[in-house]
Amino acid sequence: MAKSMGFVKKGTIEKKTSTSGSHTMVKTSSMNKNKRANYKRYRGQGR
């Protein structure tokens, strides 16, 4: 039987603000209603 390693803490991913470069996980809960309604994840051609 394999030995248990015990508790291993995972590295947490911080939520990003709307102004940051990467738009993969943007925190919309802190935005106001108007900004949330107009927010687009992808700013480019198509989609």
Phi, psi and omega per residue, in radians:
M1 nan 2.429 -3.112
A2 -1.317 2.529 3.113
K3 -1.362 2.450 3.098
S4 -1.353 2.379 -3.133
M5 -1.437 -0.195 -3.122
G6 1.537 -2.646 -3.082
F7 -1.508 2.158 3.080
V8 -2.091 2.101 -3.096
K9 -1.411 2.273 3.092
K10 -1.436 2.590 3.054
G11 -1.274 2.175 -3.095
T12 -1.448 2.545 3.087
I13 -1.697 2.115 -3.125
E14 -1.339 2.539 3.071
K15 -1.281 2.495 -3.086
K16 -1.806 2.663 3.100
T17 -1.399 2.922 -3.084
S18 -1.213 -0.291 -3.090
T19 -1.590 -0.150 -3.102
S20 -1.252 2.820 -3.052
G21 -1.185 -0.782 -3.083
S22 -1.492 2.240 -3.097
H23 -1.854 0.537 -3.110
T24 -1.389 -0.646 -3.092
M25 -2.433 1.325 -3.074
V26 -1.616 2.362 -3.116
K27 -1.373 1.894 -3.119
T28 -1.666 -0.224 -3.091
S29 -1.171 -0.475 -3.124
S30 -1.608 -0.071 3.108
M31 -1.366 2.754 3.026
N32 -1.419 2.923 -3.025
K33 -1.014 -0.736 -3.104
N34 -1.159 -0.763 -3.138
K35 -1.156 -0.688 3.124
R36 -1.123 -0.685 -3.126
A37 -1.193 -0.604 -3.098
N38 -1.628 -0.023 -3.080
Y39 -1.306 2.256 3.080
K40 -2.045 2.245 -3.132
R41 -1.151 -0.680 -3.053
Y42 -1.930 2.047 3.093
R43 -1.929 1.623 -3.125
G44 -3.028 -2.884 -3.111
Q45 -1.428 2.410 3.051
G46 1.422 -2.768 -3.093
R47 1.040 nan nan
